[in-house]
Amino acid sequence: MNVMIHDISEDLDTTVQGVQTAITVFLLVMAALMIPGGILADRYGRKRCLVAGLAIYGVGALLSAAAPGLGVLILGNSILEGIGTALLIPPVYILTTLLFTEVTRRARAFGAIMALGGIGAATGPLLGGLITSAISWRAAFVFQAAVVAVIILLSRSLHDPLPADRGRDFDTVGAILSAAGLVLVVLGILAADDNAWLMGALLVAGALVLLAFFRWVRGRERSGSRPLLPTSLFKNRTSNLGLITQHTQWLMLMGVSFVVAAYLQVVRGYDAIGTGVIFTASTVGLLISSLGAERFAERREQRTLIMAGFIVTVCGIGILLALANASQKAWASTPGLLLIGLGLGLMLTPSVNVVQSSFPEDLQGEISGLSRSISNLGSSVGTALAGTILVANPAVGPYATALAVLAAIGLVGLGAAAMLPKGRRGTEGAS
């Protein structure tokens, strides 16, 4: 979507901000529904939810390809693909934890998943640019549907090690409150460039709804009922710090991707394929660090890897800023994007392993949903925050301001990583 901003906005007679809204709503739907998605995976079966999510995603991709306007694009891409992703992502992490019981093999499996996920996210701009330039942006969504169909066929041999718990109570009120609170918070960020009072009202409303959610959770626990998320998930200091690093990582990844893609297309005038080629630098960085993930995990503590990842990523953002002012050539963005890819690839796997390994099997559904929700909330906030700054057009320059804010947030993530307990390597469990 990032490399197709210009083509989509022209074809659908909308604006860059309109496409940003579609991207943000997609990420927001994922963040809001990821926690219920993890619970539903335990109730109806991990494999069943995985296939259902893939099918819904495929339908959304086909609807997006045929969209006559922004409204239908939001329905297909933002709503249906968002719901599908929220259903299919938690089973991936739950199944990995259940199928790989030995901690070293689990770390290796999570490393492979994060490596391929990161490489997929990084190669998306290049593939999207190639398809958009060669055919159209609509063909890129058809390509998504084709990939989904292949995955559904491959999943037939997938084994779910635990039976579905059909008798498990689903906390509907908790799911509604948690989703509503997250939606209001991100909508508040989106409103920052239009109305400060509306922004404040939405943020306060979101905070109040989330407070009501936690009060509801405590009430269900006191009554002996199982809540959407047990409060014990938030009492593990290691997991809490790991969740902060995950949120920050995805906020930086999506924020930088949106800012740089919009800058290259709107300011520099690059087409979709040119933008995708430039983003290949981050793909190379992710590939290099991901291929070495297992070796790094054997030699270094998880805390060290996460801290190093934040340092490298912030340095990459600094180089983006420096070279953007120093050169107008296409290559000016590649060194910074390369470092950002290296840094993110270095820290994504240990952050996930820290969180998932902090809890036993009976809480894997809950922590998987919470982990993915926190990460996708970071993606949503990153896109919303970056887009808000770009639209606000501050005097010092929207591009520089957005990247500087993202770098400052990266330093917050570095601080959280520095507080993680020492002495745990990537192949050791967290507690």
PyMOL commands that set and color helices and strands:
alter all, ss='L'
color gray80, all
select helices_A, chain A and resi 2-11+16-44+46-65+70-99+103-134+137-157+172-193+196-222+231-234+237-267+272-278+280-291+293-299+302-326+330-356+361-392+398-418
alter helices_A, ss='H'
color red, helices_A
deselect
rebuild
show_as cartoon
